[in-house]
Amino acid sequence: MTINDIEKKIEEERDNARSVCDISGTTSGECAAAWDAVEELQAEASHKRQVKPKNSLEQYCDDNPDAAECRIYDD
C-alpha cells in the first residue's frame, strides 16, 4: 500500500468516524473504535514516511550477497 493509498484511506475512515460519532454519540464505543482505526492508519503512514528506500548498492547486495562488492570484512 503506497502512502497515497493510505492517505485516501485515512480520509475515508475520518469521514466514517465523524458519521459514527454523530449517530452513536462521542462517548460511545463505536465512536472510539472508529477513531482508533483512523489513528492506526495515521501511524502506518508515519512509519512509511520514515522508511528510507534502499540505494542501488544496497538493493544489488540484497540480490547478490556473494558479490565481491557486498562482502563485509571483520577487523
N, CA, C, O and CB atoms as a CASP TS submission, in Angstrom:
PFRMAT TS
TARGET T0000
AUTHOR 0000-0000-0000
METHOD Language model
MODEL 1
PARENT N/A
ATOM      1  N   MET     1       0.847  -1.173   0.000  1.00  0.00           N
ATOM      2  CA  MET     1       0.000   0.000   0.000  1.00  0.00           C
ATOM      3  C   MET     1       0.897   1.242   0.000  1.00  0.00           C
ATOM      4  O   MET     1       1.764   1.387   0.862  1.00  0.00           O
ATOM      5  CB  MET     1      -0.966  -0.005   1.227  1.00  0.00           C
ATOM      6  N   THR     2       0.690   2.111  -0.943  1.00  0.00           N
ATOM      7  CA  THR     2       1.508   3.314  -1.039  1.00  0.00           C
ATOM      8  C   THR     2       1.010   4.368  -0.050  1.00  0.00           C
ATOM      9  O   THR     2      -0.089   4.265   0.495  1.00  0.00           O
ATOM     10  CB  THR     2       1.489   3.871  -2.480  1.00  0.00           C
ATOM     11  N   ILE     3       1.842   5.377   0.165  1.00  0.00           N
ATOM     12  CA  ILE     3       1.484   6.453   1.081  1.00  0.00           C
ATOM     13  C   ILE     3       0.234   7.179   0.593  1.00  0.00           C
ATOM     14  O   ILE     3      -0.584   7.606   1.408  1.00  0.00           O
ATOM     15  CB  ILE     3       2.649   7.442   1.233  1.00  0.00           C
ATOM     16  N   ASN     4       0.072   7.325  -0.722  1.00  0.00           N
ATOM     17  CA  ASN     4      -1.130   7.978  -1.270  1.00  0.00           C
ATOM     18  C   ASN     4      -2.382   7.155  -0.999  1.00  0.00           C
ATOM     19  O   ASN     4      -3.439   7.707  -0.696  1.00  0.00           O
ATOM     20  CB  ASN     4      -0.977   8.203  -2.780  1.00  0.00           C
ATOM     21  N   ASP     5      -2.262   5.825  -1.109  1.00  0.00           N
ATOM     22  CA  ASP     5      -3.391   4.948  -0.800  1.00  0.00           C
ATOM     23  C   ASP     5      -3.770   5.074   0.673  1.00  0.00           C
ATOM     24  O   ASP     5      -4.951   5.114   1.018  1.00  0.00           O
ATOM     25  CB  ASP     5      -3.052   3.482  -1.145  1.00  0.00           C
ATOM     26  N   ILE     6      -2.763   5.135   1.530  1.00  0.00           N
ATOM     27  CA  ILE     6      -3.022   5.252   2.957  1.00  0.00           C
ATOM     28  C   ILE     6      -3.692   6.585   3.266  1.00  0.00           C
ATOM     29  O   ILE     6      -4.619   6.638   4.074  1.00  0.00           O
ATOM     30  CB  ILE     6      -1.721   5.107   3.756  1.00  0.00           C
ATOM     31  N   GLU     7      -3.231   7.663   2.632  1.00  0.00           N
ATOM     32  CA  GLU     7      -3.831   8.979   2.863  1.00  0.00           C
ATOM     33  C   GLU     7      -5.309   8.992   2.442  1.00  0.00           C
ATOM     34  O   GLU     7      -6.146   9.584   3.123  1.00  0.00           O
ATOM     35  CB  GLU     7      -3.049  10.066   2.093  1.00  0.00           C
ATOM     36  N   LYS     8      -5.621   8.341   1.326  1.00  0.00           N
ATOM     37  CA  LYS     8      -7.015   8.260   0.889  1.00  0.00           C
ATOM     38  C   LYS     8      -7.844   7.465   1.892  1.00  0.00           C
ATOM     39  O   LYS     8      -8.967   7.846   2.222  1.00  0.00           O
ATOM     40  CB  LYS     8      -7.108   7.616  -0.508  1.00  0.00           C
ATOM     41  N   LYS     9      -7.283   6.363   2.371  1.00  0.00           N
ATOM     42  CA  LYS     9      -7.977   5.530   3.349  1.00  0.00           C
ATOM     43  C   LYS     9      -8.188   6.289   4.661  1.00  0.00           C
ATOM     44  O   LYS     9      -9.232   6.149   5.298  1.00  0.00           O
ATOM     45  CB  LYS     9      -7.189   4.237   3.605  1.00  0.00           C
ATOM     46  N   ILE    10      -7.200   7.093   5.066  1.00  0.00           N
ATOM     47  CA  ILE    10      -7.338   7.905   6.280  1.00  0.00           C
ATOM     48  C   ILE    10      -8.527   8.848   6.121  1.00  0.00           C
ATOM     49  O   ILE    10      -9.343   8.981   7.033  1.00  0.00           O
ATOM     50  CB  ILE    10      -6.031   8.711   6.568  1.00  0.00           C
ATOM     51  N   GLU    11      -8.622   9.490   4.981  1.00  0.00           N
ATOM     52  CA  GLU    11      -9.728  10.431   4.744  1.00  0.00           C
ATOM     53  C   GLU    11     -11.072   9.708   4.798  1.00  0.00           C
ATOM     54  O   GLU    11     -12.029  10.221   5.377  1.00  0.00           O
ATOM     55  CB  GLU    11      -9.561  11.137   3.378  1.00  0.00           C
ATOM     56  N   GLU    12     -11.149   8.520   4.198  1.00  0.00           N
ATOM     57  CA  GLU    12     -12.387   7.740   4.230  1.00  0.00           C
ATOM     58  C   GLU    12     -12.747   7.353   5.657  1.00  0.00           C
ATOM     59  O   GLU    12     -13.897   7.492   6.074  1.00  0.00           O
ATOM     60  CB  GLU    12     -12.255   6.483   3.362  1.00  0.00           C
ATOM     61  N   GLU    13     -11.761   6.869   6.401  1.00  0.00           N
ATOM     62  CA  GLU    13     -12.008   6.448   7.784  1.00  0.00           C
ATOM     63  C   GLU    13     -12.353   7.641   8.677  1.00  0.00           C
ATOM     64  O   GLU    13     -13.151   7.510   9.605  1.00  0.00           O
ATOM     65  CB  GLU    13     -10.781   5.714   8.343  1.00  0.00           C
ATOM     66  N   ARG    14     -11.761   8.793   8.403  1.00  0.00           N
ATOM     67  CA  ARG    14     -12.067  10.002   9.176  1.00  0.00           C
ATOM     68  C   ARG    14     -13.533  10.404   8.954  1.00  0.00           C
ATOM     69  O   ARG    14     -14.242  10.745   9.902  1.00  0.00           O
ATOM     70  CB  ARG    14     -11.111  11.170   8.774  1.00  0.00           C
ATOM     71  N   ASP    15     -13.972  10.360   7.698  1.00  0.00           N
ATOM     72  CA  ASP    15     -15.378  10.668   7.400  1.00  0.00           C
ATOM     73  C   ASP    15     -16.306   9.658   8.075  1.00  0.00           C
ATOM     74  O   ASP    15     -17.351  10.024   8.613  1.00  0.00           O
ATOM     75  CB  ASP    15     -15.620  10.676   5.871  1.00  0.00           C
ATOM     76  N   ASN    16     -15.917   8.396   8.043  1.00  0.00           N
ATOM     77  CA  ASN    16     -16.696   7.346   8.690  1.00  0.00           C
ATOM     78  C   ASN    16     -16.770   7.584  10.196  1.00  0.00           C
ATOM     79  O   ASN    16     -17.838   7.449  10.794  1.00  0.00           O
ATOM     80  CB  ASN    16     -16.088   5.965   8.397  1.00  0.00           C
ATOM     81  N   ALA    17     -15.654   7.932  10.803  1.00  0.00           N
ATOM     82  CA  ALA    17     -15.633   8.172  12.247  1.00  0.00           C
ATOM     83  C   ALA    17     -16.546   9.332  12.621  1.00  0.00           C
ATOM     84  O   ALA    17     -17.263   9.266  13.619  1.00  0.00           O
ATOM     85  CB  ALA    17     -14.204   8.454  12.723  1.00  0.00           C
ATOM     86  N   ARG    18     -16.520  10.375  11.834  1.00  0.00           N
ATOM     87  CA  ARG    18     -17.410  11.520  12.110  1.00  0.00           C
ATOM     88  C   ARG    18     -18.874  11.095  12.036  1.00  0.00           C
ATOM     89  O   ARG    18     -19.680  11.488  12.880  1.00  0.00           O
ATOM     90  CB  ARG    18     -17.143  12.674  11.110  1.00  0.00           C
ATOM     91  N   SER    19     -19.217  10.296  11.033  1.00  0.00           N
ATOM     92  CA  SER    19     -20.597   9.825  10.886  1.00  0.00           C
ATOM     93  C   SER    19     -21.007   8.944  12.056  1.00  0.00           C
ATOM     94  O   SER    19     -22.090   9.107  12.619  1.00  0.00           O
ATOM     95  CB  SER    19     -20.761   9.057   9.575  1.00  0.00           C
ATOM     96  N   VAL    20     -20.139   8.015  12.414  1.00  0.00           N
ATOM     97  CA  VAL    20     -20.432   7.105  13.523  1.00  0.00           C
ATOM     98  C   VAL    20     -20.622   7.888  14.817  1.00  0.00           C
ATOM     99  O   VAL    20     -21.540   7.603  15.586  1.00  0.00           O
ATOM    100  CB  VAL    20     -19.303   6.066  13.688  1.00  0.00           C
ATOM    101  N   CYS    21     -19.772   8.860  15.057  1.00  0.00           N
ATOM    102  CA  CYS    21     -19.858   9.644  16.292  1.00  0.00           C
ATOM    103  C   CYS    21     -21.098  10.529  16.314  1.00  0.00           C
ATOM    104  O   CYS    21     -21.677  10.759  17.375  1.00  0.00           O
ATOM    105  CB  CYS    21     -18.609  10.501  16.461  1.00  0.00           C
ATOM    106  N   ASP    22     -21.508  11.027  15.150  1.00  0.00           N
ATOM    107  CA  ASP    22     -22.733  11.822  15.087  1.00  0.00           C
ATOM    108  C   ASP    22     -23.957  10.968  15.420  1.00  0.00           C
ATOM    109  O   ASP    22     -24.900  11.430  16.062  1.00  0.00           O
ATOM    110  CB  ASP    22     -22.891  12.453  13.695  1.00  0.00           C
ATOM    111  N   ILE    23     -23.921   9.709  14.967  1.00  0.00           N
ATOM    112  CA  ILE    23     -25.065   8.816  15.171  1.00  0.00           C
ATOM    113  C   ILE    23     -25.066   8.232  16.584  1.00  0.00           C
ATOM    114  O   ILE    23     -26.095   8.244  17.259  1.00  0.00           O
ATOM    115  CB  ILE    23     -25.049   7.682  14.135  1.00  0.00           C
ATOM    116  N   SER    24     -23.923   7.725  17.030  1.00  0.00           N
ATOM    117  CA  SER    24     -23.892   6.990  18.299  1.00  0.00           C
ATOM    118  C   SER    24     -23.451   7.829  19.494  1.00  0.00           C
ATOM    119  O   SER    24     -23.552   7.379  20.635  1.00  0.00           O
ATOM    120  CB  SER    24     -22.980   5.814  18.169  1.00  0.00           C
ATOM    121  N   GLY    25     -22.970   9.031  19.247  1.00  0.00           N
ATOM    122  CA  GLY    25     -22.505   9.877  20.344  1.00  0.00           C
ATOM    123  C   GLY    25     -21.001   9.780  20.501  1.00  0.00           C
ATOM    124  O   GLY    25     -20.389   8.752  20.210  1.00  0.00           O
ATOM    125  N   THR    26     -20.422  10.872  20.968  1.00  0.00           N
ATOM    126  CA  THR    26     -18.964  10.938  21.035  1.00  0.00           C
ATOM    127  C   THR    26     -18.363  10.097  22.151  1.00  0.00           C
ATOM    128  O   THR    26     -17.151   9.882  22.166  1.00  0.00           O
ATOM    129  CB  THR    26     -18.537  12.356  21.208  1.00  0.00           C
ATOM    130  N   THR    27     -19.172   9.619  23.080  1.00  0.00           N
ATOM    131  CA  THR    27     -18.628   8.802  24.173  1.00  0.00           C
ATOM    132  C   THR    27     -18.894   7.311  23.974  1.00  0.00           C
ATOM    133  O   THR    27     -18.614   6.508  24.865  1.00  0.00           O
ATOM    134  CB  THR    27     -19.220   9.251  25.499  1.00  0.00           C
ATOM    135  N   SER    28     -19.427   6.939  22.823  1.00  0.00           N
ATOM    136  CA  SER    28     -19.749   5.526  22.584  1.00  0.00           C
ATOM    137  C   SER    28     -18.506   4.726  22.210  1.00  0.00           C
ATOM    138  O   SER    28     -17.496   5.284  21.781  1.00  0.00           O
ATOM    139  CB  SER    28     -20.800   5.399  21.477  1.00  0.00           C
ATOM    140  N   GLY    29     -18.597   3.439  22.376  1.00  0.00           N
ATOM    141  CA  GLY    29     -17.524   2.531  21.989  1.00  0.00           C
ATOM    142  C   GLY    29     -17.309   2.504  20.496  1.00  0.00           C
ATOM    143  O   GLY    29     -16.178   2.389  20.023  1.00  0.00           O
ATOM    144  N   GLU    30     -18.410   2.611  19.744  1.00  0.00           N
ATOM    145  CA  GLU    30     -18.310   2.618  18.281  1.00  0.00           C
ATOM    146  C   GLU    30     -17.522   3.837  17.797  1.00  0.00           C
ATOM    147  O   GLU    30     -16.720   3.740  16.868  1.00  0.00           O
ATOM    148  CB  GLU    30     -19.716   2.606  17.643  1.00  0.00           C
ATOM    149  N   CYS    31     -17.759   4.974  18.434  1.00  0.00           N
ATOM    150  CA  CYS    31     -17.044   6.197  18.070  1.00  0.00           C
ATOM    151  C   CYS    31     -15.549   6.031  18.363  1.00  0.00           C
ATOM    152  O   CYS    31     -14.705   6.379  17.538  1.00  0.00           O
ATOM    153  CB  CYS    31     -17.619   7.421  18.840  1.00  0.00           C
ATOM    154  N   ALA    32     -15.239   5.504  19.529  1.00  0.00           N
ATOM    155  CA  ALA    32     -13.833   5.302  19.901  1.00  0.00           C
ATOM    156  C   ALA    32     -13.149   4.335  18.943  1.00  0.00           C
ATOM    157  O   ALA    32     -12.006   4.560  18.543  1.00  0.00           O
ATOM    158  CB  ALA    32     -13.726   4.777  21.341  1.00  0.00           C
ATOM    159  N   ALA    33     -13.837   3.266  18.575  1.00  0.00           N
ATOM    160  CA  ALA    33     -13.264   2.280  17.656  1.00  0.00           C
ATOM    161  C   ALA    33     -13.023   2.895  16.279  1.00  0.00           C
ATOM    162  O   ALA    33     -12.015   2.603  15.636  1.00  0.00           O
ATOM    163  CB  ALA    33     -14.189   1.056  17.534  1.00  0.00           C
ATOM    164  N   ALA    34     -13.936   3.737  15.831  1.00  0.00           N
ATOM    165  CA  ALA    34     -13.777   4.370  14.526  1.00  0.00           C
ATOM    166  C   ALA    34     -12.555   5.290  14.524  1.00  0.00           C
ATOM    167  O   ALA    34     -11.792   5.302  13.558  1.00  0.00           O
ATOM    168  CB  ALA    34     -15.046   5.161  14.152  1.00  0.00           C
ATOM    169  N   TRP    35     -12.368   6.056  15.594  1.00  0.00           N
ATOM    170  CA  TRP    35     -11.200   6.934  15.659  1.00  0.00           C
ATOM    171  C   TRP    35      -9.916   6.146  15.866  1.00  0.00           C
ATOM    172  O   TRP    35      -8.851   6.589  15.436  1.00  0.00           O
ATOM    173  CB  TRP    35     -11.368   7.951  16.778  1.00  0.00           C
ATOM    174  N   ASP    36      -9.993   4.980  16.519  1.00  0.00           N
ATOM    175  CA  ASP    36      -8.808   4.112  16.636  1.00  0.00           C
ATOM    176  C   ASP    36      -8.342   3.658  15.262  1.00  0.00           C
ATOM    177  O   ASP    36      -7.141   3.583  15.003  1.00  0.00           O
ATOM    178  CB  ASP    36      -9.115   2.884  17.523  1.00  0.00           C
ATOM    179  N   ALA    37      -9.289   3.355  14.382  1.00  0.00           N
ATOM    180  CA  ALA    37      -8.941   2.939  13.017  1.00  0.00           C
ATOM    181  C   ALA    37      -8.205   4.066  12.287  1.00  0.00           C
ATOM    182  O   ALA    37      -7.239   3.821  11.564  1.00  0.00           O
ATOM    183  CB  ALA    37     -10.213   2.531  12.230  1.00  0.00           C
ATOM    184  N   VAL    38      -8.673   5.300  12.484  1.00  0.00           N
ATOM    185  CA  VAL    38      -8.007   6.454  11.874  1.00  0.00           C
ATOM    186  C   VAL    38      -6.588   6.581  12.421  1.00  0.00           C
ATOM    187  O   VAL    38      -5.638   6.796  11.669  1.00  0.00           O
ATOM    188  CB  VAL    38      -8.809   7.759  12.137  1.00  0.00           C
ATOM    189  N   GLU    39      -6.461   6.446  13.723  1.00  0.00           N
ATOM    190  CA  GLU    39      -5.152   6.577  14.363  1.00  0.00           C
ATOM    191  C   GLU    39      -4.166   5.515  13.882  1.00  0.00           C
ATOM    192  O   GLU    39      -2.990   5.810  13.667  1.00  0.00           O
ATOM    193  CB  GLU    39      -5.303   6.491  15.873  1.00  0.00           C
ATOM    194  N   GLU    40      -4.633   4.296  13.715  1.00  0.00           N
ATOM    195  CA  GLU    40      -3.766   3.221  13.225  1.00  0.00           C
ATOM    196  C   GLU    40      -3.274   3.516  11.807  1.00  0.00           C
ATOM    197  O   GLU    40      -2.103   3.293  11.497  1.00  0.00           O
ATOM    198  CB  GLU    40      -4.513   1.876  13.255  1.00  0.00           C
ATOM    199  N   LEU    41      -4.147   4.005  10.966  1.00  0.00           N
ATOM    200  CA  LEU    41      -3.741   4.354   9.604  1.00  0.00           C
ATOM    201  C   LEU    41      -2.748   5.514   9.598  1.00  0.00           C
ATOM    202  O   LEU    41      -1.807   5.524   8.804  1.00  0.00           O
ATOM    203  CB  LEU    41      -4.967   4.712   8.761  1.00  0.00           C
ATOM    204  N   GLN    42      -2.954   6.480  10.471  1.00  0.00           N
ATOM    205  CA  GLN    42      -2.018   7.594  10.565  1.00  0.00           C
ATOM    206  C   GLN    42      -0.648   7.106  11.025  1.00  0.00           C
ATOM    207  O   GLN    42       0.376   7.592  10.544  1.00  0.00           O
ATOM    208  CB  GLN    42      -2.553   8.667  11.526  1.00  0.00           C
ATOM    209  N   ALA    43      -0.619   6.149  11.953  1.00  0.00           N
ATOM    210  CA  ALA    43       0.651   5.591  12.410  1.00  0.00           C
ATOM    211  C   ALA    43       1.346   4.843  11.279  1.00  0.00           C
ATOM    212  O   ALA    43       2.564   4.936  11.128  1.00  0.00           O
ATOM    213  CB  ALA    43       0.430   4.658  13.607  1.00  0.00           C
ATOM    214  N   GLU    44       0.579   4.105  10.488  1.00  0.00           N
ATOM    215  CA  GLU    44       1.157   3.390   9.344  1.00  0.00           C
ATOM    216  C   GLU    44       1.733   4.366   8.330  1.00  0.00           C
ATOM    217  O   GLU    44       2.810   4.130   7.784  1.00  0.00           O
ATOM    218  CB  GLU    44       0.100   2.500   8.675  1.00  0.00           C
ATOM    219  N   ALA    45       1.027   5.454   8.075  1.00  0.00           N
ATOM    220  CA  ALA    45       1.519   6.467   7.140  1.00  0.00           C
ATOM    221  C   ALA    45       2.804   7.097   7.654  1.00  0.00           C
ATOM    222  O   ALA    45       3.741   7.325   6.889  1.00  0.00           O
ATOM    223  CB  ALA    45       0.456   7.549   6.908  1.00  0.00           C
ATOM    224  N   SER    46       2.846   7.374   8.930  1.00  0.00           N
ATOM    225  CA  SER    46       4.051   7.953   9.531  1.00  0.00           C
ATOM    226  C   SER    46       5.229   7.001   9.393  1.00  0.00           C
ATOM    227  O   SER    46       6.339   7.423   9.070  1.00  0.00           O
ATOM    228  CB  SER    46       3.811   8.287  11.012  1.00  0.00           C
ATOM    229  N   HIS    47       4.990   5.736   9.635  1.00  0.00           N
ATOM    230  CA  HIS    47       6.051   4.734   9.512  1.00  0.00           C
ATOM    231  C   HIS    47       6.547   4.650   8.074  1.00  0.00           C
ATOM    232  O   HIS    47       7.752   4.570   7.836  1.00  0.00           O
ATOM    233  CB  HIS    47       5.553   3.356   9.983  1.00  0.00           C
ATOM    234  N   LYS    48       5.633   4.668   7.122  1.00  0.00           N
ATOM    235  CA  LYS    48       6.030   4.599   5.705  1.00  0.00           C
ATOM    236  C   LYS    48       6.890   5.799   5.307  1.00  0.00           C
ATOM    237  O   LYS    48       7.811   5.668   4.501  1.00  0.00           O
ATOM    238  CB  LYS    48       4.784   4.529   4.804  1.00  0.00           C
ATOM    239  N   ARG    49       6.584   6.968   5.876  1.00  0.00           N
ATOM    240  CA  ARG    49       7.375   8.161   5.556  1.00  0.00           C
ATOM    241  C   ARG    49       8.787   8.057   6.121  1.00  0.00           C
ATOM    242  O   ARG    49       9.721   8.618   5.547  1.00  0.00           O
ATOM    243  CB  ARG    49       6.687   9.418   6.097  1.00  0.00           C
ATOM    244  N   GLN    50       8.958   7.351   7.234  1.00  0.00           N
ATOM    245  CA  GLN    50      10.252   7.247   7.892  1.00  0.00           C
ATOM    246  C   GLN    50      11.156   6.198   7.265  1.00  0.00           C
ATOM    247  O   GLN    50      12.378   6.284   7.385  1.00  0.00           O
ATOM    248  CB  GLN    50      10.059   6.937   9.342  1.00  0.00           C
ATOM    249  N   VAL    51      10.580   5.219   6.605  1.00  0.00           N
ATOM    250  CA  VAL    51      11.362   4.148   5.999  1.00  0.00           C
ATOM    251  C   VAL    51      12.115   4.707   4.798  1.00  0.00           C
ATOM    252  O   VAL    51      11.517   5.211   3.848  1.00  0.00           O
ATOM    253  CB  VAL    51      10.453   2.957   5.579  1.00  0.00           C
ATOM    254  N   LYS    52      13.427   4.607   4.862  1.00  0.00           N
ATOM    255  CA  LYS    52      14.284   5.131   3.805  1.00  0.00           C
ATOM    256  C   LYS    52      14.429   4.082   2.705  1.00  0.00           C
ATOM    257  O   LYS    52      14.758   2.931   2.993  1.00  0.00           O
ATOM    258  CB  LYS    52      15.674   5.535   4.367  1.00  0.00           C
ATOM    259  N   PRO    53      14.189   4.458   1.464  1.00  0.00           N
ATOM    260  CA  PRO    53      14.361   3.483   0.381  1.00  0.00           C
ATOM    261  C   PRO    53      15.833   3.092   0.236  1.00  0.00           C
ATOM    262  O   PRO    53      16.732   3.891   0.498  1.00  0.00           O
ATOM    263  CB  PRO    53      13.826   4.055  -0.954  1.00  0.00           C
ATOM    264  N   LYS    54      16.053   1.872  -0.179  1.00  0.00           N
ATOM    265  CA  LYS    54      17.421   1.381  -0.356  1.00  0.00           C
ATOM    266  C   LYS    54      18.054   2.027  -1.587  1.00  0.00           C
ATOM    267  O   LYS    54      17.393   2.278  -2.594  1.00  0.00           O
ATOM    268  CB  LYS    54      17.437  -0.163  -0.488  1.00  0.00           C
ATOM    269  N   ASN    55      19.355   2.286  -1.472  1.00  0.00           N
ATOM    270  CA  ASN    55      20.070   2.797  -2.638  1.00  0.00           C
ATOM    271  C   ASN    55      20.407   1.625  -3.556  1.00  0.00           C
ATOM    272  O   ASN    55      20.150   0.472  -3.209  1.00  0.00           O
ATOM    273  CB  ASN    55      21.362   3.567  -2.215  1.00  0.00           C
ATOM    274  N   SER    56      20.972   1.909  -4.709  1.00  0.00           N
ATOM    275  CA  SER    56      21.201   0.866  -5.704  1.00  0.00           C
ATOM    276  C   SER    56      22.197  -0.194  -5.219  1.00  0.00           C
ATOM    277  O   SER    56      22.039  -1.371  -5.543  1.00  0.00           O
ATOM    278  CB  SER    56      21.703   1.488  -6.995  1.00  0.00           C
ATOM    279  N   LEU    57      23.216   0.200  -4.452  1.00  0.00           N
ATOM    280  CA  LEU    57      24.170  -0.792  -3.946  1.00  0.00           C
ATOM    281  C   LEU    57      23.507  -1.710  -2.924  1.00  0.00           C
ATOM    282  O   LEU    57      23.728  -2.921  -2.945  1.00  0.00           O
ATOM    283  CB  LEU    57      25.391  -0.097  -3.317  1.00  0.00           C
ATOM    284  N   GLU    58      22.701  -1.148  -2.036  1.00  0.00           N
ATOM    285  CA  GLU    58      22.006  -1.980  -1.055  1.00  0.00           C
ATOM    286  C   GLU    58      21.071  -2.972  -1.741  1.00  0.00           C
ATOM    287  O   GLU    58      20.994  -4.133  -1.339  1.00  0.00           O
ATOM    288  CB  GLU    58      21.217  -1.104  -0.074  1.00  0.00           C
ATOM    289  N   GLN    59      20.371  -2.528  -2.759  1.00  0.00           N
ATOM    290  CA  GLN    59      19.478  -3.415  -3.495  1.00  0.00           C
ATOM    291  C   GLN    59      20.282  -4.500  -4.213  1.00  0.00           C
ATOM    292  O   GLN    59      19.896  -5.669  -4.209  1.00  0.00           O
ATOM    293  CB  GLN    59      18.629  -2.613  -4.505  1.00  0.00           C
ATOM    294  N   TYR    60      21.401  -4.109  -4.830  1.00  0.00           N
ATOM    295  CA  TYR    60      22.260  -5.071  -5.517  1.00  0.00           C
ATOM    296  C   TYR    60      22.769  -6.131  -4.534  1.00  0.00           C
ATOM    297  O   TYR    60      22.763  -7.322  -4.844  1.00  0.00           O
ATOM    298  CB  TYR    60      23.448  -4.349  -6.195  1.00  0.00           C
ATOM    299  N   CYS    61      23.205  -5.698  -3.360  1.00  0.00           N
ATOM    300  CA  CYS    61      23.731  -6.639  -2.365  1.00  0.00           C
ATOM    301  C   CYS    61      22.643  -7.550  -1.808  1.00  0.00           C
ATOM    302  O   CYS    61      22.913  -8.704  -1.475  1.00  0.00           O
ATOM    303  CB  CYS    61      24.395  -5.879  -1.225  1.00  0.00           C
ATOM    304  N   ASP    62      21.423  -7.045  -1.704  1.00  0.00           N
ATOM    305  CA  ASP    62      20.316  -7.911  -1.297  1.00  0.00           C
ATOM    306  C   ASP    62      20.094  -9.006  -2.330  1.00  0.00           C
ATOM    307  O   ASP    62      19.811 -10.152  -1.981  1.00  0.00           O
ATOM    308  CB  ASP    62      19.027  -7.093  -1.101  1.00  0.00           C
ATOM    309  N   ASP    63      20.222  -8.648  -3.597  1.00  0.00           N
ATOM    310  CA  ASP    63      20.012  -9.612  -4.676  1.00  0.00           C
ATOM    311  C   ASP    63      21.219 -10.507  -4.911  1.00  0.00           C
ATOM    312  O   ASP    63      21.066 -11.632  -5.387  1.00  0.00           O
ATOM    313  CB  ASP    63      19.670  -8.887  -5.949  1.00  0.00           C
ATOM    314  N   ASN    64      22.431 -10.023  -4.583  1.00  0.00           N
ATOM    315  CA  ASN    64      23.683 -10.749  -4.847  1.00  0.00           C
ATOM    316  C   ASN    64      24.594 -10.701  -3.621  1.00  0.00           C
ATOM    317  O   ASN    64      25.636 -10.047  -3.664  1.00  0.00           O
ATOM    318  CB  ASN    64      24.413 -10.154  -6.081  1.00  0.00           C
ATOM    319  N   PRO    65      24.231 -11.371  -2.538  1.00  0.00           N
ATOM    320  CA  PRO    65      25.005 -11.254  -1.299  1.00  0.00           C
ATOM    321  C   PRO    65      26.440 -11.787  -1.405  1.00  0.00           C
ATOM    322  O   PRO    65      27.284 -11.419  -0.588  1.00  0.00           O
ATOM    323  CB  PRO    65      24.293 -11.984  -0.200  1.00  0.00           C
ATOM    324  N   ASP    66      26.731 -12.631  -2.376  1.00  0.00           N
ATOM    325  CA  ASP    66      28.086 -13.190  -2.513  1.00  0.00           C
ATOM    326  C   ASP    66      28.978 -12.361  -3.434  1.00  0.00           C
ATOM    327  O   ASP    66      30.136 -12.725  -3.641  1.00  0.00           O
ATOM    328  CB  ASP    66      28.006 -14.611  -3.036  1.00  0.00           C
ATOM    329  N   ALA    67      28.484 -11.278  -3.984  1.00  0.00           N
ATOM    330  CA  ALA    67      29.282 -10.447  -4.882  1.00  0.00           C
ATOM    331  C   ALA    67      30.425  -9.798  -4.096  1.00  0.00           C
ATOM    332  O   ALA    67      30.291  -9.506  -2.908  1.00  0.00           O
ATOM    333  CB  ALA    67      28.398  -9.363  -5.565  1.00  0.00           C
ATOM    334  N   ALA    68      31.547  -9.579  -4.782  1.00  0.00           N
ATOM    335  CA  ALA    68      32.720  -9.003  -4.146  1.00  0.00           C
ATOM    336  C   ALA    68      32.424  -7.629  -3.520  1.00  0.00           C
ATOM    337  O   ALA    68      32.953  -7.294  -2.460  1.00  0.00           O
ATOM    338  CB  ALA    68      33.845  -8.881  -5.163  1.00  0.00           C
ATOM    339  N   GLU    69      31.586  -6.857  -4.180  1.00  0.00           N
ATOM    340  CA  GLU    69      31.245  -5.529  -3.684  1.00  0.00           C
ATOM    341  C   GLU    69      30.474  -5.560  -2.386  1.00  0.00           C
ATOM    342  O   GLU    69      30.410  -4.561  -1.670  1.00  0.00           O
ATOM    343  CB  GLU    69      30.455  -4.792  -4.708  1.00  0.00           C
ATOM    344  N   CYS    70      29.883  -6.709  -2.077  1.00  0.00           N
ATOM    345  CA  CYS    70      28.975  -6.811  -0.931  1.00  0.00           C
ATOM    346  C   CYS    70      29.617  -7.505   0.279  1.00  0.00           C
ATOM    347  O   CYS    70      28.986  -7.645   1.327  1.00  0.00           O
ATOM    348  CB  CYS    70      27.721  -7.563  -1.339  1.00  0.00           C
ATOM    349  N   ARG    71      30.837  -7.924   0.130  1.00  0.00           N
ATOM    350  CA  ARG    71      31.498  -8.615   1.230  1.00  0.00           C
ATOM    351  C   ARG    71      31.781  -7.671   2.375  1.00  0.00           C
ATOM    352  O   ARG    71      32.123  -6.505   2.176  1.00  0.00           O
ATOM    353  CB  ARG    71      32.787  -9.257   0.760  1.00  0.00           C
ATOM    354  N   ILE    72      31.632  -8.191   3.570  1.00  0.00           N
ATOM    355  CA  ILE    72      31.906  -7.420   4.778  1.00  0.00           C
ATOM    356  C   ILE    72      33.053  -8.125   5.507  1.00  0.00           C
ATOM    357  O   ILE    72      32.980  -9.317   5.804  1.00  0.00           O
ATOM    358  CB  ILE    72      30.617  -7.291   5.698  1.00  0.00           C
ATOM    359  N   TYR    73      34.084  -7.382   5.780  1.00  0.00           N
ATOM    360  CA  TYR    73      35.242  -7.965   6.439  1.00  0.00           C
ATOM    361  C   TYR    73      35.304  -7.497   7.888  1.00  0.00           C
ATOM    362  O   TYR    73      35.120  -6.316   8.181  1.00  0.00           O
ATOM    363  CB  TYR    73      36.539  -7.594   5.693  1.00  0.00           C
ATOM    364  N   ASP    74      35.567  -8.450   8.797  1.00  0.00           N
ATOM    365  CA  ASP    74      35.757  -8.109  10.202  1.00  0.00           C
ATOM    366  C   ASP    74      37.233  -7.811  10.421  1.00  0.00           C
ATOM    367  O   ASP    74      38.099  -8.478   9.856  1.00  0.00           O
ATOM    368  CB  ASP    74      35.268  -9.261  11.141  1.00  0.00           C
ATOM    369  N   ASP    75      37.510  -6.823  11.230  1.00  0.00           N
ATOM    370  CA  ASP    75      38.905  -6.496  11.525  1.00  0.00           C
ATOM    371  C   ASP    75      39.509  -7.464  12.503  1.00  0.00           C
ATOM    372  O   ASP    75      40.680  -7.331  12.859  1.00  0.00           O
ATOM    373  CB  ASP    75      39.017  -5.095  12.065  1.00  0.00           C
TER
END
